[in-house]
């Protein structure tokens, strides 16, 4: 089963569009009326939707680490620093992860882009 992605509010629209053109299952926080949620609630929302959260927000890394340390389950986080990876590279790597991976591959894990 492919990995479904959940884009936080900091992700450029071009990444979401690029993934959709490639038939990747993507839901944005804005589309889910979750743009105003705090990071812990956003990660809960993505997990509830059985989607891996993609973010370029450093604060989400801290939340994911807190959950890993505390044994609190979450669907997974994929992180890319805004200045260290291009939009095209994000689209490429996220498409690869979404189509070749399984949801259990990222459960309770943080994956950093570029691959």
C-alpha angles and dihedrals in degrees: 000000000000121000115257115216132217116200119210121222093264095063115105114247090234090069092053092047092047091053094047091052085057092050095249114156104246132169121182126214088238092055089049092050088242102115093112096051120117116247096261091050092046091053089048090050093051091047092048088054089049091241132133111238117235114200144166091194116111092207091066089059089059091050092049090049091050090053094047091051092046096044092242109153123234135166094247141271130240113197133193124177109235094229100039103055130043126232090248092052091049092051092047095048095042091050090051093049094045096048101036100036136074125226091246090059090072103029109132091356139110119219121195126214138252095055 
